[in-house]
Amino acid sequence: MGSAAAYQLVRRGVRVLGIDRYSPPHVFGSTHGKTRIIREAYFEHPAYVPLVRRAYELWQELEKASGQELFLQTGGLMVGPPEGMLVAGARQSAISHSLPYEELSTEEVRSRFPVLHPEEGMIALLEPRAGILYPELCVETNLALAGALGADLQYGERVVSWQCGNGAVQVTTDRGRHDASHLVLAAGPWLSELADFPLPLTVERQLFHWFKPSERHGLFHPDKCPIALWEYKPDSIFATFPDLGNGVKAGIHHDGEITTPDAVRRDVSHEDDQAMRAQMRRFVPAACDRILDSRVCLYTNTPDHHFIIDRHPEHREVIIASPCSGHGFKFSSAIGEVLADLVVAGESKMDLTLFEAGRFGKRQ
Ligand SMILES: Cc1cc2nc3c(=O)[nH]c(=O)nc-3n(C[C@H](O)[C@H](O)[C@H](O)COP(=O)(O)OP(=O)(O)OC[C@H]3O[C@@H](n4cnc5c(N)ncnc54)[C@H](O)[C@@H]3O)c2cc1C
């Protein structure tokens, strides 16, 4: 989010200082693991659709500006009970925003994508525009373009505190002090430490794994195998990716222990692997035996799993961005634009009502 905001701000001629405690992209926050899903028929809420449409446009612009390939279109399957949270939610978003989609029966999924095995009683919604983004490359690209346009990017520098006064923000880091007219706080799992007002965020340890296909490797190729979300039990989802040459990636969404970025267990145990293996055995049996690699990442969750993108309640020059809850990356190109708009114009063209920081005190 910070790299996209830096690029979008410097494009507008704003003087930008970007500060990161590590050297992004890195493996300590939420933006590593080689791939992220982008999808449009958004089961979480139809209000995300305009944001993801803008994100697609901006990813394309970034590809053009950099010559990098950041997005791979694979199509996307939302698999589950016909009226479950996933399929019904995706259908509702598709209908309300006139998005193209197909509904496939269990048999149709199995015959079109033979390595994917939904169970009886499940159907799938297939959306054509879904696919994969390469998160590390996206971050690198935003930062490279921002740097080329004059952004001052400081790595290995940790923000310790900030304060506002006389219409300016003073930021204290472990290296010194910086003065600015505005501050964008996009600190991922560290945001609560820096926001300076109570945010109802919890950090969740999240795993992903790469499985070696045991047979029929070619059928996991991205030309033949879409990304898929699976509602494997009511309101519980895991995701699978095609094989990009390093195995079939899979991860269970929201299945981890609550932790902090400092205390999190960063190693993966045999027990950790078993939960994912059990779901792969059920639904993707041609890639369930050998795990090639497993990694730990962090979700920063709000209670309703919608983002926080808002101004600080007491300091209008400070903007808070927590677009995680496990599904923020795809939007980051557009969220960079939103954050830049909030700084430069004081408002965004996007409807940010769903993301207001103050909503948690109100009756939902
Ligand atoms: C396993 C996993 C799978 C996911 N899958 C998807 C997916 O398929 N599709 C999707 O759209 N989203 C997905 N997400 C969510 C998505 O990756 C996140 O929403 C997104 O990456 C969050 O980015 P961020 O910039 O908010 O946080 P981060 O990437 O963590 O960035 C925060 C940055 O702030 C810096 N920082 C923190 N504190 C300080 C400080 N005090 N001083 C200086 N710098 C500081 C950190 O070093 C870090 O670089 C997934 C997340 C995980 C963990």
The ligand as a MOL file (V3000), in Angstrom:
LIG
                    3D

  0  0  0     0  0            999 V3000
M  V30 BEGIN CTAB
M  V30 COUNTS 53 58 0 0 0
M  V30 BEGIN ATOM
M  V30 1 C -0.9290 -15.5950 3.1530 0
M  V30 2 C -1.6000 -14.3980 2.5720 0
M  V30 3 C -2.3210 -14.5350 1.4050 0
M  V30 4 C -2.9770 -13.4430 0.8500 0
M  V30 5 N -3.6540 -13.6050 -0.3210 0
M  V30 6 C -4.1960 -12.5240 -0.9200 0
M  V30 7 C -4.7520 -12.6500 -2.2190 0
M  V30 8 O -4.7190 -13.7320 -2.8290 0
M  V30 9 N -5.2740 -11.5470 -2.7980 0
M  V30 10 C -5.2810 -10.3280 -2.1590 0
M  V30 11 O -5.7920 -9.3770 -2.7340 0
M  V30 12 N -4.7360 -10.1810 -0.9290 0
M  V30 13 C -4.1950 -11.2420 -0.3050 0
M  V30 14 N -3.6080 -11.1180 0.9160 0
M  V30 15 C -3.6460 -9.8110 1.6080 0
M  V30 16 C -2.5980 -8.8660 1.0890 0
M  V30 17 O -1.3850 -9.5260 0.8820 0
M  V30 18 C -2.4780 -7.7050 2.0550 0
M  V30 19 O -3.7480 -7.0830 2.1210 0
M  V30 20 C -1.4640 -6.6720 1.6180 0
M  V30 21 O -0.2880 -7.2880 1.1880 0
M  V30 22 C -1.2160 -5.7130 2.7690 0
M  V30 23 O -0.2270 -4.7910 2.4190 0
M  V30 24 P 0.2240 -3.6290 3.4160 0
M  V30 25 O 1.0320 -2.6920 2.6130 0
M  V30 26 O -0.9640 -3.1330 4.1630 0
M  V30 27 O 1.1180 -4.3840 4.5270 0
M  V30 28 P 2.6610 -4.8340 4.4790 0
M  V30 29 O 2.9970 -5.4490 3.1920 0
M  V30 30 O 2.9090 -5.6310 5.7080 0
M  V30 31 O 3.4540 -3.4800 4.5360 0
M  V30 32 C 3.5910 -2.7160 5.6970 0
M  V30 33 C 4.9530 -2.0660 5.6160 0
M  V30 34 O 5.0790 -1.1450 6.6800 0
M  V30 35 C 6.4180 -1.2250 7.1460 0
M  V30 36 N 6.4210 -0.7340 8.5320 0
M  V30 37 C 5.6710 -1.1990 9.5540 0
M  V30 38 N 5.9420 -0.5110 10.6830 0
M  V30 39 C 6.8770 0.4070 10.3600 0
M  V30 40 C 7.5500 1.4120 11.1070 0
M  V30 41 N 7.3340 1.5980 12.4080 0
M  V30 42 N 8.4530 2.1890 10.4490 0
M  V30 43 C 8.6940 2.0090 9.1240 0
M  V30 44 N 8.0840 1.0600 8.3860 0
M  V30 45 C 7.1780 0.2660 8.9890 0
M  V30 46 C 6.7560 -2.7030 7.0450 0
M  V30 47 O 8.1480 -2.9300 7.0360 0
M  V30 48 C 6.0870 -3.0850 5.7530 0
M  V30 49 O 6.9570 -3.0140 4.6420 0
M  V30 50 C -2.9340 -12.1840 1.5060 0
M  V30 51 C -2.1770 -12.0380 2.6720 0
M  V30 52 C -1.5080 -13.1180 3.2000 0
M  V30 53 C -0.7010 -12.9490 4.4520 0
M  V30 END ATOM
M  V30 BEGIN BOND
M  V30 1 1 1 2
M  V30 2 1 2 3
M  V30 3 2 2 52
M  V30 4 2 3 4
M  V30 5 1 4 5
M  V30 6 1 4 50
M  V30 7 2 5 6
M  V30 8 1 6 7
M  V30 9 1 6 13
M  V30 10 2 7 8
M  V30 11 1 7 9
M  V30 12 1 9 10
M  V30 13 2 10 11
M  V30 14 1 10 12
M  V30 15 2 12 13
M  V30 16 1 13 14
M  V30 17 1 14 15
M  V30 18 1 14 50
M  V30 19 1 15 16
M  V30 20 1 16 17
M  V30 21 1 16 18
M  V30 22 1 18 19
M  V30 23 1 18 20
M  V30 24 1 20 21
M  V30 25 1 20 22
M  V30 26 1 22 23
M  V30 27 1 23 24
M  V30 28 2 24 25
M  V30 29 1 24 26
M  V30 30 1 24 27
M  V30 31 1 27 28
M  V30 32 2 28 29
M  V30 33 1 28 30
M  V30 34 1 28 31
M  V30 35 1 31 32
M  V30 36 1 32 33
M  V30 37 1 33 34
M  V30 38 1 33 48
M  V30 39 1 34 35
M  V30 40 1 35 36
M  V30 41 1 35 46
M  V30 42 1 36 37
M  V30 43 1 36 45
M  V30 44 2 37 38
M  V30 45 1 38 39
M  V30 46 1 39 40
M  V30 47 2 39 45
M  V30 48 1 40 41
M  V30 49 2 40 42
M  V30 50 1 42 43
M  V30 51 2 43 44
M  V30 52 1 44 45
M  V30 53 1 46 47
M  V30 54 1 46 48
M  V30 55 1 48 49
M  V30 56 2 50 51
M  V30 57 1 51 52
M  V30 58 1 52 53
M  V30 END BOND
M  V30 END CTAB
M  END
